[in-house]
Amino acid sequence: MTTVLTHGDVVRLPVHFDDLDAMGVLHNSRYAVLVERAITLWWTERGVSFSGGRPTTPDAFNVVREYSITFHLPVRGTGEVAVHFWLERLGGSSADYRFRVTSVDGDTVFAEGRRVNVRLDPRTMRPEPWTDHGRSIAAALVRQAPA
């Protein structure tokens, strides 16, 4: 059985041998890396990234303010996992992501959590509102309230 996606998006990523700890399971720190890679890849495919060390759009200049994760089951060995992520809320300068690291079919949830990004002004390093362009792209990830 494959889980039906009702909000957000899913990116499949490999778990490599060097991601594993001494017990042969995905090291706890690598979950954050997988979430980072999934979100970054999603935005890069939509033109929001870095090229030559410079942001391609103002919205690419953002930092992680908060990160929390709850582990449910270990990822054992190498292979692919899926990272399901969405925006629970898009604020003035913040983006409140939720995520789940799952089996490829989505049936097994290995971990889930929250990550908050804040867009910064590169000169002042202070919070700066998302652009209209960034908001229009992010709209595809915003979880809609049930009707």
Secondary structure, DSSP 8 states (H G I E B T S, - for coil): ------SSEEEEEEE-GGGB-TTSBB-HHHHHHHHHHHHHHHHHTTT-SEETTEESSGGG-EEEEEEEEEE-S--BSSEEEEEEEEEEEE-SSEEEEEEEEE-TTS-SEEEEEEEEEEEB-TTT-SB----HHHHHHHTTTB-----
